[in-house]
Amino acid sequence: MPVLPLTTVGDLLDSRPPRAGTTRVLAIDGPSGSGKTTLARRLRRVLACRSLHMDALYPGWDGLDEAPGLLVDQVLLPLADGRPAAYRRWSWEHHRWAESHHVLPDPVLIVEGVGSGSLACAPFLSAVVWIEAPREERMRRGMERDGEAYRPHWERWARQEQAMFTADRTRERADMRLDGAPSLAHEAEHELVVLD
């Protein structure tokens, strides 16, 4: 398992053409709790770009299947067509759609979250990064973040994830596969631990 600098992801993107108009879209996909949001935050700094969190597009705990289509229709396809892009944010607190957010045709956009690397999105993506961690560690992180009361929701969500990942073969199609809970010594803020 090699340790590589975060800038490796930028090099990967630079080697690929934009597929959403003038925007190179990087999808960071993988199971919940594997480290996607943390990785996106670090890459945003390195790549000096914006990111879109898929949590804003899931229409509730049973909305995973619907989210990639919403991402395509509201963001990726408009960017590809040179039209204004905007998505409606799902309010988890009120269980309904909330305000709209505009997405600019920047040179790079990170989309992170389960389903961002799905087959529906693939035609618009310049690269897909997959990140994974052991189930026990992912659940620990989830319960630490959301609270034990959310365990049934996490379990239900995990079944949806598994079905999507199996159908779309997201891990196999990824351009880079990362360890989200590495035991290998590395500088987490500046380096990646690559699987395979």
Buried (B, 14 or more C-beta within 10 A) or exposed (E): EEBBBBBBBBEBBEEBEBBBBEBBBBBBBBBBBBBBBBBBEBBBEBBEBEBBBBBBBBBEBEBBBBBBBBBBEBBBBBBBEEEEBEBBBBEBEEEEEEEEBEBEBEEBBBBBBBBBBBEBBBEBBBBBBBBBBBEEBBBBBBBEEBEEEBEEBBEEBBEBBEEBBEEBEBBEBBBBBBBBBBEEEBEEEEBBBBBE
